[in-house]
Structure formats: structure tokens, C-alpha cells
Amino acid sequence: MADVERLHAFFYEKSPVAAARAAKTILDGAGLLQSIPDIGRPMGDDTGRRELVASFASGAFVLRYMRDNNDTIVIIRVWHSKENRT
């Protein structure tokens, strides 16, 4: 996923250890969604999308996801809460 690669590259420039921790946090969050798909908060826009917030350092990663027609969890986007998303 392009978002995960982008985030890993950003953290890797600062610290390879931080990049590894960031990747683990994101992967752990994705694994949690497989076990407990309704854990994230609903977006409230009738699309079925949800967001899981996974704490990381002084911020968090946000995993936006939804279930497809086969009840498979599809992660749509991942970003860090301190990113400028404009």
C-alpha cells in the first residue's frame, strides 16, 4: 500500500528504528481489524467506512477501512495524525 510505504520512508529518514516501530504499529492495527472488524469508529456518512486510531509516539496512525461484499476488511487509507492532509 502506497500510504504505508510513504510513512515508512518518512520515518526511516529520521530513524530506521522508528520506521520499524511505525510499520509494526500499522500492521498490528490491521491485524486487530481482522479479529475485531467493528472496533473502529463509524465515519457517520452511511458509506460503511470506519476509522481505527492506533497510538504511535506523540500522535497516532489512522487506518480508514470498510468491509467489501465478502466481509473482507479493505484498508482504504493510512496516515499519521500529525500529517497536513490539505
C-alpha beads as a LAMMPS data file, in Angstrom:
LAMMPS data file: protein, C-alpha beads

86 atoms
85 bonds

1 atom types
1 bond types

-500.0 500.0 xlo xhi
-500.0 500.0 ylo yhi
-500.0 500.0 zlo zhi

Masses

1 110.0

Atoms # bond

1 1 1 0.000 0.000 0.000
2 1 1 1.372 3.369 -1.021
3 1 1 0.446 5.083 2.260
4 1 1 2.436 2.588 4.334
5 1 1 5.457 2.885 2.034
6 1 1 5.270 6.701 2.223
7 1 1 5.054 6.674 6.010
8 1 1 7.865 4.140 6.334
9 1 1 10.132 6.228 4.096
10 1 1 9.340 9.376 6.111
11 1 1 10.175 7.742 9.440
12 1 1 13.176 5.874 8.015
13 1 1 14.865 9.180 7.117
14 1 1 14.597 10.195 10.757
15 1 1 15.295 6.800 12.330
16 1 1 15.264 3.235 10.988
17 1 1 14.150 2.077 14.447
18 1 1 11.186 4.485 14.396
19 1 1 10.302 3.297 10.900
20 1 1 10.237 -0.321 12.080
21 1 1 8.067 0.627 15.075
22 1 1 5.722 2.581 12.806
23 1 1 5.337 -0.376 10.433
24 1 1 4.663 -2.705 13.376
25 1 1 2.014 -0.344 14.763
26 1 1 0.228 -0.208 11.407
27 1 1 0.433 -3.975 10.889
28 1 1 -0.793 -4.633 14.427
29 1 1 -3.747 -2.323 13.775
30 1 1 -4.559 -4.169 10.546
31 1 1 -4.377 -7.477 12.406
32 1 1 -6.736 -6.171 15.050
33 1 1 -9.242 -5.274 12.331
34 1 1 -9.202 -8.866 11.131
35 1 1 -10.042 -10.075 14.639
36 1 1 -12.482 -7.327 15.629
37 1 1 -13.714 -5.588 12.445
38 1 1 -16.174 -3.283 14.215
39 1 1 -13.574 -1.866 16.617
40 1 1 -13.089 1.354 14.622
41 1 1 -15.450 4.281 14.899
42 1 1 -18.021 4.675 12.117
43 1 1 -17.478 7.628 9.780
44 1 1 -21.154 8.552 10.114
45 1 1 -21.659 9.139 6.408
46 1 1 -23.640 5.980 5.510
47 1 1 -20.751 4.546 3.450
48 1 1 -19.855 1.815 5.939
49 1 1 -16.360 3.270 6.330
50 1 1 -14.746 3.211 9.760
51 1 1 -11.532 4.549 11.317
52 1 1 -9.182 2.846 13.729
53 1 1 -6.750 5.065 15.647
54 1 1 -3.504 3.321 16.621
55 1 1 -1.342 5.280 19.081
56 1 1 2.221 5.964 17.982
57 1 1 4.698 8.172 19.856
58 1 1 3.081 11.587 20.416
59 1 1 0.469 11.002 17.728
60 1 1 -1.338 8.125 16.104
61 1 1 -1.899 6.360 12.835
62 1 1 -5.407 6.448 11.402
63 1 1 -6.483 3.404 9.406
64 1 1 -9.599 4.090 7.348
65 1 1 -11.299 0.893 6.248
66 1 1 -14.517 -0.818 5.236
67 1 1 -15.874 -4.286 4.566
68 1 1 -16.367 -5.381 0.978
69 1 1 -19.254 -7.538 -0.267
70 1 1 -17.481 -10.671 1.033
71 1 1 -16.999 -9.196 4.551
72 1 1 -13.280 -8.802 3.827
73 1 1 -11.668 -5.819 5.558
74 1 1 -10.269 -3.352 2.997
75 1 1 -7.954 -0.657 4.333
76 1 1 -8.552 2.396 2.196
77 1 1 -6.047 4.888 3.639
78 1 1 -3.437 5.176 6.377
79 1 1 -1.970 8.430 7.646
80 1 1 -0.298 9.886 10.713
81 1 1 -2.454 12.180 12.804
82 1 1 0.121 14.992 12.567
83 1 1 0.196 14.979 8.767
84 1 1 -1.103 18.009 6.943
85 1 1 -3.860 16.420 4.862
86 1 1 -4.891 19.504 2.873

Bonds

1 1 1 2
2 1 2 3
3 1 3 4
4 1 4 5
5 1 5 6
6 1 6 7
7 1 7 8
8 1 8 9
9 1 9 10
10 1 10 11
11 1 11 12
12 1 12 13
13 1 13 14
14 1 14 15
15 1 15 16
16 1 16 17
17 1 17 18
18 1 18 19
19 1 19 20
20 1 20 21
21 1 21 22
22 1 22 23
23 1 23 24
24 1 24 25
25 1 25 26
26 1 26 27
27 1 27 28
28 1 28 29
29 1 29 30
30 1 30 31
31 1 31 32
32 1 32 33
33 1 33 34
34 1 34 35
35 1 35 36
36 1 36 37
37 1 37 38
38 1 38 39
39 1 39 40
40 1 40 41
41 1 41 42
42 1 42 43
43 1 43 44
44 1 44 45
45 1 45 46
46 1 46 47
47 1 47 48
48 1 48 49
49 1 49 50
50 1 50 51
51 1 51 52
52 1 52 53
53 1 53 54
54 1 54 55
55 1 55 56
56 1 56 57
57 1 57 58
58 1 58 59
59 1 59 60
60 1 60 61
61 1 61 62
62 1 62 63
63 1 63 64
64 1 64 65
65 1 65 66
66 1 66 67
67 1 67 68
68 1 68 69
69 1 69 70
70 1 70 71
71 1 71 72
72 1 72 73
73 1 73 74
74 1 74 75
75 1 75 76
76 1 76 77
77 1 77 78
78 1 78 79
79 1 79 80
80 1 80 81
81 1 81 82
82 1 82 83
83 1 83 84
84 1 84 85
85 1 85 86
